[in-house]
Amino acid sequence: MAPDYTFHPISSGDLSLIRTWLETPEVAHWWGQPAEQYALVSGDRDHPDMDQFIVAIDNHPFGYIQCYALSTWNQNFGPQPPRTRGIDQFIGEPDMIGRGHGSSFIRQFADILLTSGIPRVVTDPDPDNGRAVRAYAKAGFQSDRVVDTPDGPALLMVRNP
């Protein structure tokens, strides 16, 4: 049986934890310069088309996931069904990486979105990030194509109900 993860909306009290996570080597490697990413994450807190969550298991926070309206941030993904949502995530606690949590909480989060009526969930990992690509595939996402984004090439992956 898969673990049950909780997703609580980030608050101002979570920002120092997110900053710490963004500075970890694994997250910084794939997300980029920590101060720049922190400014983006904290700056999006009040955007109406962005939802941001702390991911926890047994009341232990260990990750971050953001979910956005693709109509606002379409990164050259091409036509998608109306109300499609995009997700990005990371595991900020190094001892939680490589234990199956990524694919499990991504699957659970995408299931919540899809059962609520969202027609498609997309994500765009770096094609060289094999760990992320495998986690998304295990969470039910299908590889679609490589797309050019403002951050460089990305592998568009999609999950439908």
DRENFI-999932 format. One record per atom (N, C-alpha, C): residue number from 1; residue in one letter; atom name; x, y, z. Coordinates in Angstrom, 2 decimals. Layout:
N
<NUM,A,CA,<X,Y,Z>>;
...
This chain:
161
<1,M,N,<0.85,-1.18,0.00>>;
<1,M,CA,<0.00,0.00,0.00>>;
<1,M,C,<0.89,1.25,0.00>>;
<2,A,N,<0.56,2.21,-0.84>>;
<2,A,CA,<1.36,3.43,-0.96>>;
<2,A,C,<1.17,4.30,0.29>>;
<3,P,N,<2.23,5.00,0.68>>;
<3,P,CA,<2.10,5.92,1.82>>;
<3,P,C,<1.07,7.01,1.51>>;
<4,D,N,<0.52,7.60,2.57>>;
<4,D,CA,<-0.43,8.69,2.42>>;
<4,D,C,<0.30,9.99,2.70>>;
<5,Y,N,<0.41,10.82,1.69>>;
<5,Y,CA,<1.11,12.10,1.80>>;
<5,Y,C,<0.09,13.20,2.06>>;
<6,T,N,<0.53,14.24,2.72>>;
<6,T,CA,<-0.31,15.42,2.89>>;
<6,T,C,<0.33,16.57,2.14>>;
<7,F,N,<-0.53,17.44,1.65>>;
<7,F,CA,<-0.12,18.61,0.88>>;
<7,F,C,<-0.76,19.81,1.54>>;
<8,H,N,<0.05,20.62,2.23>>;
<8,H,CA,<-0.55,21.80,2.83>>;
<8,H,C,<-0.03,23.05,2.13>>;
<9,P,N,<-0.95,23.99,1.86>>;
<9,P,CA,<-0.55,25.21,1.18>>;
<9,P,C,<0.58,25.90,1.94>>;
<10,I,N,<1.55,26.41,1.19>>;
<10,I,CA,<2.67,27.05,1.88>>;
<10,I,C,<2.19,28.35,2.54>>;
<11,S,N,<2.83,28.65,3.64>>;
<11,S,CA,<2.58,29.89,4.36>>;
<11,S,C,<3.90,30.63,4.49>>;
<12,S,N,<3.85,31.83,5.00>>;
<12,S,CA,<5.09,32.59,5.19>>;
<12,S,C,<6.03,31.85,6.13>>;
<13,G,N,<5.49,31.06,7.04>>;
<13,G,CA,<6.31,30.29,7.97>>;
<13,G,C,<7.08,29.16,7.31>>;
<14,D,N,<6.69,28.77,6.10>>;
<14,D,CA,<7.38,27.70,5.37>>;
<14,D,C,<8.54,28.21,4.51>>;
<15,L,N,<8.63,29.51,4.33>>;
<15,L,CA,<9.60,30.06,3.38>>;
<15,L,C,<11.05,29.78,3.76>>;
<16,S,N,<11.37,29.80,5.04>>;
<16,S,CA,<12.77,29.52,5.42>>;
<16,S,C,<13.13,28.07,5.12>>;
<17,L,N,<12.18,27.16,5.30>>;
<17,L,CA,<12.42,25.75,4.97>>;
<17,L,C,<12.61,25.59,3.46>>;
<18,I,N,<11.77,26.24,2.68>>;
<18,I,CA,<11.90,26.17,1.22>>;
<18,I,C,<13.25,26.74,0.79>>;
<19,R,N,<13.67,27.85,1.39>>;
<19,R,CA,<14.98,28.43,1.05>>;
<19,R,C,<16.10,27.42,1.34>>;
<20,T,N,<16.03,26.76,2.48>>;
<20,T,CA,<17.04,25.76,2.84>>;
<20,T,C,<17.05,24.63,1.82>>;
<21,W,N,<15.88,24.16,1.45>>;
<21,W,CA,<15.79,23.07,0.48>>;
<21,W,C,<16.37,23.48,-0.88>>;
<22,L,N,<16.07,24.70,-1.31>>;
<22,L,CA,<16.58,25.18,-2.60>>;
<22,L,C,<18.10,25.24,-2.62>>;
<23,E,N,<18.72,25.33,-1.45>>;
<23,E,CA,<20.18,25.40,-1.35>>;
<23,E,C,<20.84,24.04,-1.30>>;
<24,T,N,<20.06,22.96,-1.18>>;
<24,T,CA,<20.68,21.64,-1.15>>;
<24,T,C,<21.25,21.33,-2.53>>;
<25,P,N,<22.35,20.59,-2.60>>;
<25,P,CA,<22.99,20.34,-3.90>>;
<25,P,C,<22.07,19.72,-4.96>>;
<26,E,N,<21.28,18.72,-4.59>>;
<26,E,CA,<20.42,18.05,-5.57>>;
<26,E,C,<19.38,19.01,-6.14>>;
<27,V,N,<18.74,19.79,-5.27>>;
<27,V,CA,<17.72,20.72,-5.75>>;
<27,V,C,<18.36,21.83,-6.57>>;
<28,A,N,<19.44,22.41,-6.09>>;
<28,A,CA,<20.11,23.49,-6.82>>;
<28,A,C,<20.59,23.02,-8.19>>;
<29,H,N,<21.02,21.77,-8.27>>;
<29,H,CA,<21.50,21.24,-9.55>>;
<29,H,C,<20.42,21.30,-10.62>>;
<30,W,N,<19.18,20.94,-10.26>>;
<30,W,CA,<18.11,20.85,-11.25>>;
<30,W,C,<17.23,22.09,-11.29>>;
<31,W,N,<17.11,22.80,-10.19>>;
<31,W,CA,<16.24,23.97,-10.17>>;
<31,W,C,<16.99,25.26,-10.48>>;
<32,G,N,<18.28,25.28,-10.26>>;
<32,G,CA,<19.04,26.48,-10.58>>;
<32,G,C,<19.44,27.27,-9.35>>;
<33,Q,N,<19.90,28.47,-9.61>>;
<33,Q,CA,<20.47,29.35,-8.57>>;
<33,Q,C,<19.45,29.54,-7.44>>;
<34,P,N,<19.83,29.15,-6.20>>;
<34,P,CA,<18.87,29.16,-5.09>>;
<34,P,C,<18.21,30.52,-4.82>>;
<35,A,N,<18.96,31.60,-4.82>>;
<35,A,CA,<18.36,32.91,-4.52>>;
<35,A,C,<17.34,33.30,-5.59>>;
<36,E,N,<17.65,33.02,-6.84>>;
<36,E,CA,<16.72,33.33,-7.93>>;
<36,E,C,<15.46,32.48,-7.81>>;
<37,Q,N,<15.63,31.19,-7.54>>;
<37,Q,CA,<14.47,30.30,-7.41>>;
<37,Q,C,<13.63,30.66,-6.19>>;
<38,Y,N,<14.29,31.05,-5.11>>;
<38,Y,CA,<13.55,31.47,-3.91>>;
<38,Y,C,<12.69,32.70,-4.23>>;
<39,A,N,<13.26,33.65,-4.97>>;
<39,A,CA,<12.50,34.85,-5.33>>;
<39,A,C,<11.28,34.47,-6.16>>;
<40,L,N,<11.44,33.52,-7.08>>;
<40,L,CA,<10.31,33.09,-7.90>>;
<40,L,C,<9.25,32.38,-7.06>>;
<41,V,N,<9.68,31.43,-6.24>>;
<41,V,CA,<8.73,30.66,-5.43>>;
<41,V,C,<7.99,31.58,-4.45>>;
<42,S,N,<8.73,32.40,-3.74>>;
<42,S,CA,<8.08,33.29,-2.76>>;
<42,S,C,<7.24,34.36,-3.46>>;
<43,G,N,<7.68,34.79,-4.64>>;
<43,G,CA,<6.94,35.80,-5.38>>;
<43,G,C,<5.64,35.31,-5.97>>;
<44,D,N,<5.52,34.00,-6.16>>;
<44,D,CA,<4.30,33.42,-6.74>>;
<44,D,C,<3.24,33.08,-5.70>>;
<45,R,N,<3.53,33.31,-4.43>>;
<45,R,CA,<2.60,32.89,-3.37>>;
<45,R,C,<1.20,33.46,-3.54>>;
<46,D,N,<1.09,34.68,-4.03>>;
<46,D,CA,<-0.22,35.31,-4.15>>;
<46,D,C,<-0.76,35.30,-5.58>>;
<47,H,N,<-0.09,34.61,-6.48>>;
<47,H,CA,<-0.58,34.57,-7.86>>;
<47,H,C,<-1.81,33.66,-7.92>>;
<48,P,N,<-2.90,34.15,-8.52>>;
<48,P,CA,<-4.13,33.36,-8.53>>;
<48,P,C,<-4.06,32.07,-9.34>>;
<49,D,N,<-3.08,31.95,-10.24>>;
<49,D,CA,<-2.99,30.75,-11.07>>;
<49,D,C,<-1.92,29.77,-10.61>>;
<50,M,N,<-1.37,30.00,-9.41>>;
<50,M,CA,<-0.32,29.14,-8.86>>;
<50,M,C,<-0.74,28.64,-7.48>>;
<51,D,N,<-0.67,27.33,-7.31>>;
<51,D,CA,<-0.91,26.71,-6.00>>;
<51,D,C,<0.40,26.05,-5.58>>;
<52,Q,N,<0.81,26.28,-4.33>>;
<52,Q,CA,<2.09,25.76,-3.83>>;
<52,Q,C,<1.85,25.02,-2.53>>;
<53,F,N,<2.53,23.88,-2.38>>;
<53,F,CA,<2.30,23.03,-1.23>>;
<53,F,C,<3.60,22.48,-0.67>>;
<54,I,N,<3.60,22.29,0.64>>;
<54,I,CA,<4.63,21.50,1.32>>;
<54,I,C,<4.12,20.07,1.33>>;
<55,V,N,<4.99,19.13,0.97>>;
<55,V,CA,<4.65,17.72,0.97>>;
<55,V,C,<5.19,17.11,2.26>>;
<56,A,N,<4.34,16.35,2.94>>;
<56,A,CA,<4.75,15.74,4.20>>;
<56,A,C,<4.25,14.30,4.26>>;
<57,I,N,<4.94,13.52,5.07>>;
<57,I,CA,<4.50,12.17,5.39>>;
<57,I,C,<4.65,12.03,6.90>>;
<58,D,N,<3.62,11.54,7.55>>;
<58,D,CA,<3.63,11.40,9.02>>;
<58,D,C,<4.05,12.70,9.69>>;
<59,N,N,<3.51,13.82,9.23>>;
<59,N,CA,<3.80,15.16,9.75>>;
<59,N,C,<5.24,15.58,9.59>>;
<60,H,N,<5.99,14.90,8.72>>;
<60,H,CA,<7.38,15.26,8.44>>;
<60,H,C,<7.46,15.91,7.06>>;
<61,P,N,<7.64,17.24,7.00>>;
<61,P,CA,<7.75,17.90,5.70>>;
<61,P,C,<9.07,17.52,5.03>>;
<62,F,N,<8.99,17.19,3.74>>;
<62,F,CA,<10.21,16.80,3.05>>;
<62,F,C,<10.28,17.30,1.61>>;
<63,G,N,<9.21,17.92,1.10>>;
<63,G,CA,<9.24,18.34,-0.29>>;
<63,G,C,<8.30,19.49,-0.58>>;
<64,Y,N,<8.37,19.91,-1.81>>;
<64,Y,CA,<7.59,21.04,-2.31>>;
<64,Y,C,<7.00,20.64,-3.66>>;
<65,I,N,<5.75,21.05,-3.89>>;
<65,I,CA,<5.13,20.86,-5.21>>;
<65,I,C,<4.34,22.11,-5.53>>;
<66,Q,N,<4.46,22.53,-6.80>>;
<66,Q,CA,<3.66,23.65,-7.26>>;
<66,Q,C,<2.82,23.19,-8.44>>;
<67,C,N,<1.64,23.78,-8.53>>;
<67,C,CA,<0.66,23.41,-9.54>>;
<67,C,C,<0.13,24.70,-10.14>>;
<68,Y,N,<0.21,24.82,-11.44>>;
<68,Y,CA,<-0.14,26.09,-12.07>>;
<68,Y,C,<-1.06,25.88,-13.27>>;
<69,A,N,<-1.80,26.93,-13.57>>;
<69,A,CA,<-2.66,26.91,-14.75>>;
<69,A,C,<-1.79,27.01,-15.98>>;
<70,L,N,<-1.85,26.00,-16.82>>;
<70,L,CA,<-1.00,26.00,-18.01>>;
<70,L,C,<-1.34,27.15,-18.94>>;
<71,S,N,<-2.57,27.64,-18.87>>;
<71,S,CA,<-2.95,28.77,-19.71>>;
<71,S,C,<-2.15,30.03,-19.35>>;
<72,T,N,<-1.63,30.10,-18.14>>;
<72,T,CA,<-0.83,31.25,-17.71>>;
<72,T,C,<0.65,31.02,-18.00>>;
<73,W,N,<1.15,29.82,-17.77>>;
<73,W,CA,<2.56,29.52,-17.94>>;
<73,W,C,<2.75,28.39,-18.95>>;
<74,N,N,<2.34,28.57,-20.19>>;
<74,N,CA,<2.56,27.55,-21.20>>;
<74,N,C,<3.99,27.72,-21.72>>;
<75,Q,N,<4.83,26.78,-21.37>>;
<75,Q,CA,<6.25,26.84,-21.72>>;
<75,Q,C,<6.51,26.25,-23.10>>;
<76,N,N,<5.77,26.68,-24.10>>;
<76,N,CA,<5.88,26.12,-25.45>>;
<76,N,C,<5.44,24.66,-25.49>>;
<77,F,N,<4.45,24.32,-24.68>>;
<77,F,CA,<3.96,22.95,-24.61>>;
<77,F,C,<2.97,22.64,-25.72>>;
<78,G,N,<2.59,23.63,-26.51>>;
<78,G,CA,<1.62,23.41,-27.57>>;
<78,G,C,<0.20,23.35,-27.02>>;
<79,P,N,<-0.75,23.09,-27.90>>;
<79,P,CA,<-2.15,23.04,-27.48>>;
<79,P,C,<-2.37,21.95,-26.42>>;
<80,Q,N,<-3.11,22.31,-25.40>>;
<80,Q,CA,<-3.47,21.38,-24.33>>;
<80,Q,C,<-4.95,21.60,-24.02>>;
<81,P,N,<-5.61,20.61,-23.44>>;
<81,P,CA,<-7.03,20.80,-23.09>>;
<81,P,C,<-7.20,21.99,-22.12>>;
<82,P,N,<-8.31,22.71,-22.24>>;
<82,P,CA,<-8.58,23.78,-21.27>>;
<82,P,C,<-8.52,23.23,-19.85>>;
<83,R,N,<-8.01,24.04,-18.93>>;
<83,R,CA,<-7.88,23.72,-17.50>>;
<83,R,C,<-6.74,22.76,-17.20>>;
<84,T,N,<-5.89,22.45,-18.19>>;
<84,T,CA,<-4.71,21.63,-17.93>>;
<84,T,C,<-3.85,22.31,-16.87>>;
<85,R,N,<-3.29,21.52,-15.97>>;
<85,R,CA,<-2.41,22.05,-14.93>>;
<85,R,C,<-1.01,21.49,-15.14>>;
<86,G,N,<-0.02,22.32,-14.84>>;
<86,G,CA,<1.37,21.89,-14.85>>;
<86,G,C,<1.86,21.74,-13.43>>;
<87,I,N,<2.80,20.83,-13.21>>;
<87,I,CA,<3.38,20.66,-11.88>>;
<87,I,C,<4.90,20.66,-11.97>>;
<88,D,N,<5.51,21.11,-10.89>>;
<88,D,CA,<6.95,21.03,-10.66>>;
<88,D,C,<7.12,20.66,-9.20>>;
<89,Q,N,<8.14,19.93,-8.90>>;
<89,Q,CA,<8.34,19.50,-7.51>>;
<89,Q,C,<9.80,19.23,-7.23>>;
<90,F,N,<10.11,19.14,-5.96>>;
<90,F,CA,<11.42,18.64,-5.54>>;
<90,F,C,<11.30,18.04,-4.16>>;
<91,I,N,<12.23,17.16,-3.86>>;
<91,I,CA,<12.40,16.63,-2.51>>;
<91,I,C,<13.57,17.39,-1.90>>;
<92,G,N,<13.31,18.06,-0.80>>;
<92,G,CA,<14.31,18.91,-0.17>>;
<92,G,C,<15.13,18.23,0.90>>;
<93,E,N,<14.68,17.11,1.39>>;
<93,E,CA,<15.40,16.37,2.43>>;
<93,E,C,<16.22,15.27,1.76>>;
<94,P,N,<17.53,15.41,1.73>>;
<94,P,CA,<18.37,14.45,1.00>>;
<94,P,C,<18.14,12.98,1.39>>;
<95,D,N,<17.83,12.72,2.67>>;
<95,D,CA,<17.65,11.32,3.08>>;
<95,D,C,<16.32,10.73,2.59>>;
<96,M,N,<15.47,11.54,1.96>>;
<96,M,CA,<14.21,11.05,1.42>>;
<96,M,C,<14.32,10.76,-0.08>>;
<97,I,N,<15.44,11.11,-0.70>>;
<97,I,CA,<15.64,10.90,-2.13>>;
<97,I,C,<16.03,9.44,-2.38>>;
<98,G,N,<15.52,8.90,-3.47>>;
<98,G,CA,<15.87,7.54,-3.86>>;
<98,G,C,<15.13,6.47,-3.09>>;
<99,R,N,<14.02,6.81,-2.46>>;
<99,R,CA,<13.25,5.86,-1.65>>;
<99,R,C,<11.83,5.65,-2.18>>;
<100,G,N,<11.57,6.17,-3.37>>;
<100,G,CA,<10.25,5.99,-3.98>>;
<100,G,C,<9.23,7.05,-3.60>>;
<101,H,N,<9.62,8.01,-2.77>>;
<101,H,CA,<8.65,9.03,-2.36>>;
<101,H,C,<8.24,9.94,-3.52>>;
<102,G,N,<9.18,10.29,-4.40>>;
<102,G,CA,<8.85,11.19,-5.50>>;
<102,G,C,<7.72,10.65,-6.35>>;
<103,S,N,<7.88,9.44,-6.86>>;
<103,S,CA,<6.83,8.88,-7.72>>;
<103,S,C,<5.53,8.69,-6.95>>;
<104,S,N,<5.62,8.33,-5.68>>;
<104,S,CA,<4.40,8.10,-4.89>>;
<104,S,C,<3.62,9.38,-4.63>>;
<105,F,N,<4.30,10.44,-4.19>>;
<105,F,CA,<3.53,11.65,-3.90>>;
<105,F,C,<3.09,12.35,-5.18>>;
<106,I,N,<3.87,12.23,-6.26>>;
<106,I,CA,<3.45,12.81,-7.53>>;
<106,I,C,<2.19,12.10,-8.02>>;
<107,R,N,<2.18,10.77,-7.94>>;
<107,R,CA,<0.98,10.01,-8.35>>;
<107,R,C,<-0.22,10.44,-7.52>>;
<108,Q,N,<-0.06,10.52,-6.20>>;
<108,Q,CA,<-1.17,10.89,-5.33>>;
<108,Q,C,<-1.68,12.30,-5.68>>;
<109,F,N,<-0.77,13.25,-5.88>>;
<109,F,CA,<-1.16,14.62,-6.19>>;
<109,F,C,<-1.88,14.67,-7.54>>;
<110,A,N,<-1.33,14.01,-8.55>>;
<110,A,CA,<-1.97,14.00,-9.88>>;
<110,A,C,<-3.34,13.33,-9.81>>;
<111,D,N,<-3.46,12.26,-9.03>>;
<111,D,CA,<-4.76,11.60,-8.86>>;
<111,D,C,<-5.79,12.58,-8.30>>;
<112,I,N,<-5.38,13.38,-7.31>>;
<112,I,CA,<-6.29,14.37,-6.72>>;
<112,I,C,<-6.76,15.35,-7.79>>;
<113,L,N,<-5.82,15.85,-8.58>>;
<113,L,CA,<-6.19,16.80,-9.64>>;
<113,L,C,<-7.13,16.17,-10.65>>;
<114,L,N,<-6.78,14.99,-11.13>>;
<114,L,CA,<-7.56,14.35,-12.18>>;
<114,L,C,<-8.95,13.95,-11.71>>;
<115,T,N,<-9.08,13.50,-10.48>>;
<115,T,CA,<-10.41,13.12,-9.98>>;
<115,T,C,<-11.27,14.35,-9.67>>;
<116,S,N,<-10.62,15.53,-9.57>>;
<116,S,CA,<-11.39,16.76,-9.34>>;
<116,S,C,<-11.89,17.36,-10.65>>;
<117,G,N,<-11.55,16.73,-11.79>>;
<117,G,CA,<-12.04,17.20,-13.07>>;
<117,G,C,<-11.00,17.87,-13.95>>;
<118,I,N,<-9.76,18.00,-13.47>>;
<118,I,CA,<-8.69,18.53,-14.31>>;
<118,I,C,<-8.47,17.52,-15.44>>;
<119,P,N,<-8.46,17.94,-16.72>>;
<119,P,CA,<-8.39,16.98,-17.81>>;
<119,P,C,<-7.00,16.41,-18.09>>;
<120,R,N,<-5.97,17.12,-17.70>>;
<120,R,CA,<-4.60,16.67,-17.97>>;
<120,R,C,<-3.66,17.38,-17.00>>;
<121,V,N,<-2.61,16.65,-16.62>>;
<121,V,CA,<-1.52,17.22,-15.81>>;
<121,V,C,<-0.25,17.03,-16.62>>;
<122,V,N,<0.55,18.07,-16.72>>;
<122,V,CA,<1.80,18.00,-17.47>>;
<122,V,C,<2.97,18.41,-16.58>>;
<123,T,N,<4.14,17.99,-16.98>>;
<123,T,CA,<5.37,18.39,-16.30>>;
<123,T,C,<6.48,18.40,-17.33>>;
<124,D,N,<7.59,19.03,-16.98>>;
<124,D,CA,<8.65,19.22,-17.97>>;
<124,D,C,<10.04,19.07,-17.36>>;
<125,P,N,<10.41,17.86,-16.94>>;
<125,P,CA,<11.75,17.70,-16.37>>;
<125,P,C,<12.84,17.88,-17.42>>;
<126,D,N,<14.02,18.21,-16.96>>;
<126,D,CA,<15.20,18.25,-17.82>>;
<126,D,C,<15.38,16.83,-18.37>>;
<127,P,N,<15.58,16.67,-19.68>>;
<127,P,CA,<15.73,15.33,-20.24>>;
<127,P,C,<16.91,14.56,-19.64>>;
<128,D,N,<17.90,15.27,-19.10>>;
<128,D,CA,<19.05,14.61,-18.49>>;
<128,D,C,<18.81,14.19,-17.04>>;
<129,N,N,<17.67,14.59,-16.46>>;
<129,N,CA,<17.37,14.25,-15.08>>;
<129,N,C,<16.64,12.91,-15.05>>;
<130,G,N,<17.43,11.85,-15.19>>;
<130,G,CA,<16.86,10.51,-15.25>>;
<130,G,C,<16.03,10.14,-14.05>>;
<131,R,N,<16.44,10.57,-12.88>>;
<131,R,CA,<15.68,10.26,-11.66>>;
<131,R,C,<14.28,10.86,-11.74>>;
<132,A,N,<14.17,12.11,-12.16>>;
<132,A,CA,<12.86,12.76,-12.26>>;
<132,A,C,<12.01,12.11,-13.36>>;
<133,V,N,<12.61,11.86,-14.50>>;
<133,V,CA,<11.88,11.23,-15.60>>;
<133,V,C,<11.32,9.88,-15.17>>;
<134,R,N,<12.13,9.08,-14.48>>;
<134,R,CA,<11.66,7.77,-14.00>>;
<134,R,C,<10.54,7.93,-12.96>>;
<135,A,N,<10.68,8.91,-12.07>>;
<135,A,CA,<9.65,9.13,-11.05>>;
<135,A,C,<8.32,9.51,-11.69>>;
<136,Y,N,<8.37,10.41,-12.66>>;
<136,Y,CA,<7.13,10.80,-13.34>>;
<136,Y,C,<6.54,9.61,-14.10>>;
<137,A,N,<7.37,8.82,-14.75>>;
<137,A,CA,<6.86,7.65,-15.47>>;
<137,A,C,<6.20,6.67,-14.49>>;
<138,K,N,<6.83,6.44,-13.34>>;
<138,K,CA,<6.23,5.55,-12.33>>;
<138,K,C,<4.93,6.12,-11.78>>;
<139,A,N,<4.78,7.45,-11.85>>;
<139,A,CA,<3.56,8.11,-11.36>>;
<139,A,C,<2.48,8.16,-12.44>>;
<140,G,N,<2.73,7.52,-13.60>>;
<140,G,CA,<1.72,7.41,-14.63>>;
<140,G,C,<1.83,8.42,-15.77>>;
<141,F,N,<2.88,9.22,-15.78>>;
<141,F,CA,<3.07,10.20,-16.86>>;
<141,F,C,<3.70,9.50,-18.06>>;
<142,Q,N,<3.30,9.96,-19.25>>;
<142,Q,CA,<3.85,9.45,-20.50>>;
<142,Q,C,<4.73,10.51,-21.13>>;
<143,S,N,<5.87,10.11,-21.66>>;
<143,S,CA,<6.73,11.03,-22.39>>;
<143,S,C,<6.03,11.43,-23.67>>;
<144,D,N,<6.03,12.74,-23.96>>;
<144,D,CA,<5.38,13.24,-25.17>>;
<144,D,C,<6.43,13.66,-26.19>>;
<145,R,N,<7.23,14.67,-25.86>>;
<145,R,CA,<8.26,15.15,-26.78>>;
<145,R,C,<9.17,16.12,-26.04>>;
<146,V,N,<10.31,16.39,-26.63>>;
<146,V,CA,<11.21,17.40,-26.09>>;
<146,V,C,<10.73,18.76,-26.60>>;
<147,V,N,<10.62,19.71,-25.70>>;
<147,V,CA,<10.18,21.06,-26.04>>;
<147,V,C,<11.25,22.06,-25.63>>;
<148,D,N,<11.25,23.20,-26.30>>;
<148,D,CA,<12.15,24.28,-25.93>>;
<148,D,C,<11.41,25.20,-24.96>>;
<149,T,N,<12.01,25.43,-23.78>>;
<149,T,CA,<11.41,26.31,-22.78>>;
<149,T,C,<12.39,27.46,-22.50>>;
<150,P,N,<11.94,28.47,-21.77>>;
<150,P,CA,<12.86,29.56,-21.41>>;
<150,P,C,<14.08,29.07,-20.61>>;
<151,D,N,<13.95,27.91,-19.97>>;
<151,D,CA,<15.06,27.34,-19.19>>;
<151,D,C,<15.87,26.33,-19.99>>;
<152,G,N,<15.57,26.13,-21.27>>;
<152,G,CA,<16.28,25.16,-22.09>>;
<152,G,C,<15.38,24.00,-22.46>>;
<153,P,N,<15.96,22.96,-23.08>>;
<153,P,CA,<15.15,21.81,-23.49>>;
<153,P,C,<14.54,21.10,-22.27>>;
<154,A,N,<13.31,20.63,-22.46>>;
<154,A,CA,<12.62,19.90,-21.41>>;
<154,A,C,<11.83,18.76,-22.05>>;
<155,L,N,<11.65,17.69,-21.31>>;
<155,L,CA,<10.85,16.56,-21.76>>;
<155,L,C,<9.41,16.78,-21.29>>;
<156,L,N,<8.52,17.06,-22.22>>;
<156,L,CA,<7.11,17.22,-21.87>>;
<156,L,C,<6.55,15.83,-21.55>>;
<157,M,N,<5.98,15.72,-20.36>>;
<157,M,CA,<5.35,14.48,-19.93>>;
<157,M,C,<3.92,14.79,-19.55>>;
<158,V,N,<2.99,13.88,-19.91>>;
<158,V,CA,<1.57,14.14,-19.68>>;
<158,V,C,<0.93,12.98,-18.95>>;
<159,R,N,<-0.09,13.34,-18.18>>;
<159,R,CA,<-0.91,12.32,-17.50>>;
<159,R,C,<-2.36,12.70,-17.69>>;
<160,N,N,<-3.11,11.77,-18.21>>;
<160,N,CA,<-4.55,11.94,-18.42>>;
<160,N,C,<-5.30,11.04,-17.45>>;
<161,P,N,<-6.59,11.30,-17.26>>;
<161,P,CA,<-7.36,10.44,-16.34>>;
<161,P,C,<-7.37,8.99,-16.79>>;
